[in-house]
Amino acid sequence: KARQGKKLGMVSVAAAFIVVALLVMRTNLRIVQADITFKMAEPFATGNTWGLATLLYQRAIMLAPDEDYYYLFLGRSYLEQAKTLENESDKAALVNSAETDLKTAQKINPLNTDHTANLGRLFTWWAGQTTVMEERLERGNIANTYYARALLLSPNHSTLWGEWAILLMDLLNKPDQALECLQTAVKLDDTYNFTQ
Protein backbone atom coordinates (compact mmCIF):
# COMPACT_ATOMS: atom_id res chain seq x y z
CA LYS A 1 0.00 0.00 0.00
CA ALA A 2 2.81 2.39 0.85
CA ARG A 3 4.42 1.73 -2.51
CA GLN A 4 1.10 2.37 -4.29
CA GLY A 5 0.65 5.64 -2.36
CA LYS A 6 4.17 6.69 -3.32
CA LYS A 7 3.46 6.02 -7.01
CA LEU A 8 0.19 7.93 -6.80
CA GLY A 9 2.01 10.84 -5.14
CA MET A 10 4.67 10.87 -7.90
CA VAL A 11 2.00 10.86 -10.60
CA SER A 12 0.17 13.70 -8.84
CA VAL A 13 3.37 15.75 -8.60
CA ALA A 14 4.16 15.12 -12.28
CA ALA A 15 0.63 16.08 -13.32
CA ALA A 16 0.75 19.22 -11.19
CA PHE A 17 4.13 20.14 -12.73
CA ILE A 18 2.74 19.72 -16.25
CA VAL A 19 -0.33 21.83 -15.44
CA VAL A 20 1.81 24.60 -13.92
CA ALA A 21 4.21 24.53 -16.88
CA LEU A 22 1.30 24.80 -19.33
CA LEU A 23 -0.25 27.68 -17.39
CA VAL A 24 3.04 29.57 -17.27
CA MET A 25 3.61 29.06 -20.99
CA ARG A 26 0.06 30.06 -21.84
CA THR A 27 0.01 33.24 -19.76
CA ASN A 28 3.58 34.50 -20.02
CA LEU A 29 4.25 33.54 -23.60
CA ARG A 30 0.94 34.98 -24.81
CA ILE A 31 1.93 38.40 -23.47
CA VAL A 32 5.28 38.21 -25.27
CA GLN A 33 3.55 37.03 -28.46
CA ALA A 34 1.05 39.88 -28.16
CA ASP A 35 3.84 42.45 -27.80
CA ILE A 36 5.68 41.03 -30.81
CA THR A 37 2.47 41.10 -32.86
CA PHE A 38 1.78 44.67 -31.75
CA LYS A 39 5.29 45.76 -32.77
CA MET A 40 4.87 44.04 -36.15
CA ALA A 41 1.92 46.37 -36.88
CA GLU A 42 4.05 49.52 -36.67
CA PRO A 43 5.35 49.55 -40.28
CA PHE A 44 1.80 49.10 -41.54
CA ALA A 45 0.39 52.01 -39.50
CA THR A 46 0.57 54.40 -42.43
CA GLY A 47 -0.87 55.13 -45.85
CA ASN A 48 -2.88 52.37 -47.47
CA THR A 49 -1.74 49.61 -45.12
CA TRP A 50 -3.88 50.44 -42.10
CA GLY A 51 -5.96 47.32 -42.80
CA LEU A 52 -2.93 45.12 -42.14
CA ALA A 53 -2.14 47.06 -38.97
CA THR A 54 -5.73 46.51 -37.86
CA LEU A 55 -5.43 42.74 -38.28
CA LEU A 56 -2.22 42.69 -36.25
CA TYR A 57 -3.72 44.84 -33.48
CA GLN A 58 -6.74 42.53 -33.36
CA ARG A 59 -4.41 39.53 -33.03
CA ALA A 60 -2.49 41.24 -30.21
CA ILE A 61 -5.78 41.86 -28.39
CA MET A 62 -6.78 38.23 -28.87
CA LEU A 63 -3.51 37.19 -27.21
CA ALA A 64 -3.65 39.78 -24.40
CA PRO A 65 -7.19 41.18 -24.07
CA ASP A 66 -6.47 43.21 -20.93
CA GLU A 67 -3.83 45.49 -22.47
CA ASP A 68 -5.42 48.93 -22.93
CA TYR A 69 -2.62 50.14 -25.19
CA TYR A 70 -3.58 47.67 -27.92
CA TYR A 71 -7.16 48.95 -27.99
CA LEU A 72 -5.88 52.51 -28.22
CA PHE A 73 -3.90 51.69 -31.36
CA LEU A 74 -6.71 49.59 -32.86
CA GLY A 75 -9.07 52.55 -32.40
CA ARG A 76 -6.52 54.82 -34.07
CA SER A 77 -6.23 52.36 -36.95
CA TYR A 78 -9.99 52.37 -37.51
CA LEU A 79 -10.05 56.16 -37.42
CA GLU A 80 -7.21 56.48 -39.93
CA GLN A 81 -9.02 54.08 -42.26
CA ALA A 82 -12.24 56.07 -41.88
CA LYS A 83 -10.40 59.22 -42.96
CA THR A 84 -9.67 57.64 -46.34
CA LEU A 85 -13.26 56.64 -47.14
CA GLU A 86 -15.92 58.47 -49.10
CA ASN A 87 -18.86 56.20 -48.33
CA GLU A 88 -20.60 57.60 -45.25
CA SER A 89 -21.95 54.29 -43.92
CA ASP A 90 -18.52 52.62 -44.21
CA LYS A 91 -16.96 55.63 -42.52
CA ALA A 92 -19.55 55.54 -39.72
CA ALA A 93 -18.94 51.82 -39.15
CA LEU A 94 -15.22 52.41 -38.68
CA VAL A 95 -15.83 55.39 -36.39
CA ASN A 96 -18.15 53.23 -34.28
CA SER A 97 -15.49 50.53 -34.10
CA ALA A 98 -12.89 53.11 -33.08
CA GLU A 99 -15.21 54.46 -30.39
CA THR A 100 -15.86 50.96 -29.04
CA ASP A 101 -12.15 50.17 -28.83
CA LEU A 102 -11.25 53.51 -27.25
CA LYS A 103 -14.00 53.02 -24.66
CA THR A 104 -12.66 49.53 -23.95
CA ALA A 105 -9.18 51.00 -23.41
CA GLN A 106 -10.71 53.65 -21.16
CA LYS A 107 -12.59 50.99 -19.17
CA ILE A 108 -9.42 48.94 -18.68
CA ASN A 109 -7.39 51.96 -17.61
CA PRO A 110 -9.72 54.86 -16.72
CA LEU A 111 -6.92 57.03 -15.34
CA ASN A 112 -4.99 57.12 -18.62
CA THR A 113 -5.71 60.54 -20.08
CA ASP A 114 -4.86 59.38 -23.61
CA HIS A 115 -7.96 57.21 -23.84
CA THR A 116 -10.36 59.99 -22.89
CA ALA A 117 -8.51 62.59 -24.99
CA ASN A 118 -8.57 60.28 -28.01
CA LEU A 119 -12.33 59.92 -27.67
CA GLY A 120 -12.49 63.72 -27.73
CA ARG A 121 -10.29 63.80 -30.83
CA LEU A 122 -12.40 61.13 -32.50
CA PHE A 123 -15.64 63.04 -31.98
CA THR A 124 -14.04 66.36 -32.94
CA TRP A 125 -12.98 64.88 -36.26
CA TRP A 126 -16.34 63.15 -36.67
CA ALA A 127 -18.17 66.43 -36.00
CA GLY A 128 -16.14 68.13 -38.70
CA GLN A 129 -17.18 65.48 -41.22
CA THR A 130 -20.84 66.44 -41.36
CA THR A 131 -22.61 69.46 -42.77
CA VAL A 132 -25.81 68.61 -40.88
CA MET A 133 -25.82 71.14 -38.04
CA GLU A 134 -27.64 68.90 -35.54
CA GLU A 135 -25.13 66.07 -36.06
CA ARG A 136 -22.23 68.50 -35.91
CA LEU A 137 -23.41 69.91 -32.59
CA GLU A 138 -24.22 66.49 -31.12
CA ARG A 139 -20.79 65.08 -32.00
CA GLY A 140 -19.10 68.32 -30.95
CA ASN A 141 -20.82 68.22 -27.57
CA ILE A 142 -19.71 64.62 -27.06
CA ALA A 143 -16.14 65.68 -27.86
CA ASN A 144 -16.53 68.61 -25.47
CA THR A 145 -17.50 66.23 -22.65
CA TYR A 146 -14.48 64.02 -23.32
CA TYR A 147 -12.08 66.97 -23.32
CA ALA A 148 -13.53 68.18 -20.02
CA ARG A 149 -13.00 64.70 -18.52
CA ALA A 150 -9.49 64.41 -19.93
CA LEU A 151 -8.53 67.72 -18.38
CA LEU A 152 -9.91 66.61 -15.01
CA LEU A 153 -7.40 63.76 -15.25
CA SER A 154 -4.53 65.96 -16.51
CA PRO A 155 -5.28 69.61 -15.77
CA ASN A 156 -1.72 70.71 -16.64
CA HIS A 157 -1.77 69.29 -20.19
CA SER A 158 -1.41 72.44 -22.30
CA THR A 159 -1.90 70.62 -25.61
CA LEU A 160 -5.32 69.36 -24.52
CA TRP A 161 -6.34 72.87 -23.50
CA GLY A 162 -5.38 74.04 -27.00
CA GLU A 163 -7.23 71.20 -28.72
CA TRP A 164 -10.29 71.90 -26.61
CA ALA A 165 -10.11 75.56 -27.62
CA ILE A 166 -10.14 74.61 -31.31
CA LEU A 167 -13.22 72.45 -30.78
CA LEU A 168 -14.99 75.25 -28.91
CA MET A 169 -14.04 77.86 -31.50
CA ASP A 170 -14.42 75.98 -34.77
CA LEU A 171 -17.24 73.53 -34.13
CA LEU A 172 -19.25 74.75 -31.16
CA ASN A 173 -19.04 78.51 -31.79
CA LYS A 174 -18.01 79.34 -28.22
CA PRO A 175 -15.18 81.86 -28.69
CA ASP A 176 -15.22 83.12 -25.09
CA GLN A 177 -14.72 79.62 -23.66
CA ALA A 178 -12.12 78.91 -26.35
CA LEU A 179 -10.18 82.01 -25.29
CA GLU A 180 -10.26 80.86 -21.66
CA CYS A 181 -8.84 77.50 -22.72
CA LEU A 182 -6.09 79.17 -24.74
CA GLN A 183 -5.21 81.46 -21.85
CA THR A 184 -4.96 78.44 -19.56
CA ALA A 185 -2.74 76.68 -22.11
CA VAL A 186 -0.44 79.71 -22.31
CA LYS A 187 -0.22 79.93 -18.51
CA LEU A 188 0.81 76.28 -18.42
CA ASP A 189 3.37 76.57 -21.24
CA ASP A 190 4.02 79.94 -22.82
CA THR A 191 6.66 78.58 -25.21
CA TYR A 192 4.56 75.93 -26.96
CA ASN A 193 4.05 77.15 -30.52
CA PHE A 194 0.80 75.19 -31.03
CA THR A 195 -0.93 77.40 -28.46
CA GLN A 196 0.61 80.59 -29.84
C-alpha positions in Angstrom: 0.0 0.0 0.0 2.8 2.4 0.9 4.4 1.7 -2.5 1.1 2.4 -4.3 0.7 5.6 -2.4 4.2 6.7 -3.3 3.5 6.0 -7.0 0.2 7.9 -6.8 2.0 10.8 -5.1 4.7 10.9 -7.9 2.0 10.9 -10.6 0.2 13.7 -8.8 3.4 15.7 -8.6 4.2 15.1 -12.3 0.6 16.1 -13.3 0.8 19.2 -11.2 4.1 20.1 -12.7 2.7 19.7 -16.2 -0.3 21.8 -15.4 1.8 24.6 -13.9 4.2 24.5 -16.9 1.3 24.8 -19.3 -0.3 27.7 -17.4 3.0 29.6 -17.3 3.6 29.1 -21.0 0.1 30.1 -21.8 0.0 33.2 -19.8 3.6 34.5 -20.0 4.2 33.5 -23.6 0.9 35.0 -24.8 1.9 38.4 -23.5 5.3 38.2 -25.3 3.6 37.0 -28.5 1.0 39.9 -28.2 3.8 42.5 -27.8 5.7 41.0 -30.8 2.5 41.1 -32.9 1.8 44.7 -31.7 5.3 45.8 -32.8 4.9 44.0 -36.1 1.9 46.4 -36.9 4.1 49.5 -36.7 5.4 49.6 -40.3 1.8 49.1 -41.5 0.4 52.0 -39.5 0.6 54.4 -42.4 -0.9 55.1 -45.8 -2.9 52.4 -47.5 -1.7 49.6 -45.1 -3.9 50.4 -42.1 -6.0 47.3 -42.8 -2.9 45.1 -42.1 -2.1 47.1 -39.0 -5.7 46.5 -37.9 -5.4 42.7 -38.3 -2.2 42.7 -36.2 -3.7 44.8 -33.5 -6.7 42.5 -33.4 -4.4 39.5 -33.0 -2.5 41.2 -30.2 -5.8 41.9 -28.4 -6.8 38.2 -28.9 -3.5 37.2 -27.2 -3.7 39.8 -24.4 -7.2 41.2 -24.1 -6.5 43.2 -20.9 -3.8 45.5 -22.5 -5.4 48.9 -22.9 -2.6 50.1 -25.2 -3.6 47.7 -27.9 -7.2 48.9 -28.0 -5.9 52.5 -28.2 -3.9 51.7 -31.4 -6.7 49.6 -32.9 -9.1 52.6 -32.4 -6.5 54.8 -34.1 -6.2 52.4 -37.0 -10.0 52.4 -37.5 -10.0 56.2 -37.4 -7.2 56.5 -39.9 -9.0 54.1 -42.3 -12.2 56.1 -41.9 -10.4 59.2 -43.0 -9.7 57.6 -46.3 -13.3 56.6 -47.1 -15.9 58.5 -49.1 -18.9 56.2 -48.3 -20.6 57.6 -45.2 -21.9 54.3 -43.9 -18.5 52.6 -44.2 -17.0 55.6 -42.5 -19.6 55.5 -39.7 -18.9 51.8 -39.1 -15.2 52.4 -38.7 -15.8 55.4 -36.4 -18.2 53.2 -34.3 -15.5 50.5 -34.1 -12.9 53.1 -33.1 -15.2 54.5 -30.4 -15.9 51.0 -29.0 -12.1 50.2 -28.8 -11.3 53.5 -27.2 -14.0 53.0 -24.7 -12.7 49.5 -24.0 -9.2 51.0 -23.4 -10.7 53.7 -21.2 -12.6 51.0 -19.2 -9.4 48.9 -18.7 -7.4 52.0 -17.6 -9.7 54.9 -16.7 -6.9 57.0 -15.3 -5.0 57.1 -18.6 -5.7 60.5 -20.1 -4.9 59.4 -23.6 -8.0 57.2 -23.8 -10.4 60.0 -22.9 -8.5 62.6 -25.0 -8.6 60.3 -28.0 -12.3 59.9 -27.7 -12.5 63.7 -27.7 -10.3 63.8 -30.8 -12.4 61.1 -32.5 -15.6 63.0 -32.0 -14.0 66.4 -32.9 -13.0 64.9 -36.3 -16.3 63.2 -36.7 -18.2 66.4 -36.0 -16.1 68.1 -38.7 -17.2 65.5 -41.2 -20.8 66.4 -41.4 -22.6 69.5 -42.8 -25.8 68.6 -40.9 -25.8 71.1 -38.0 -27.6 68.9 -35.5 -25.1 66.1 -36.1 -22.2 68.5 -35.9 -23.4 69.9 -32.6 -24.2 66.5 -31.1 -20.8 65.1 -32.0 -19.1 68.3 -31.0 -20.8 68.2 -27.6 -19.7 64.6 -27.1 -16.1 65.7 -27.9 -16.5 68.6 -25.5 -17.5 66.2 -22.6 -14.5 64.0 -23.3 -12.1 67.0 -23.3 -13.5 68.2 -20.0 -13.0 64.7 -18.5 -9.5 64.4 -19.9 -8.5 67.7 -18.4 -9.9 66.6 -15.0 -7.4 63.8 -15.2 -4.5 66.0 -16.5 -5.3 69.6 -15.8 -1.7 70.7 -16.6 -1.8 69.3 -20.2 -1.4 72.4 -22.3 -1.9 70.6 -25.6 -5.3 69.4 -24.5 -6.3 72.9 -23.5 -5.4 74.0 -27.0 -7.2 71.2 -28.7 -10.3 71.9 -26.6 -10.1 75.6 -27.6 -10.1 74.6 -31.3 -13.2 72.5 -30.8 -15.0 75.2 -28.9 -14.0 77.9 -31.5 -14.4 76.0 -34.8 -17.2 73.5 -34.1 -19.2 74.7 -31.2 -19.0 78.5 -31.8 -18.0 79.3 -28.2 -15.2 81.9 -28.7 -15.2 83.1 -25.1 -14.7 79.6 -23.7 -12.1 78.9 -26.3 -10.2 82.0 -25.3 -10.3 80.9 -21.7 -8.8 77.5 -22.7 -6.1 79.2 -24.7 -5.2 81.5 -21.8 -5.0 78.4 -19.6 -2.7 76.7 -22.1 -0.4 79.7 -22.3 -0.2 79.9 -18.5 0.8 76.3 -18.4 3.4 76.6 -21.2 4.0 79.9 -22.8 6.7 78.6 -25.2 4.6 75.9 -27.0 4.0 77.2 -30.5 0.8 75.2 -31.0 -0.9 77.4 -28.5 0.6 80.6 -29.8 
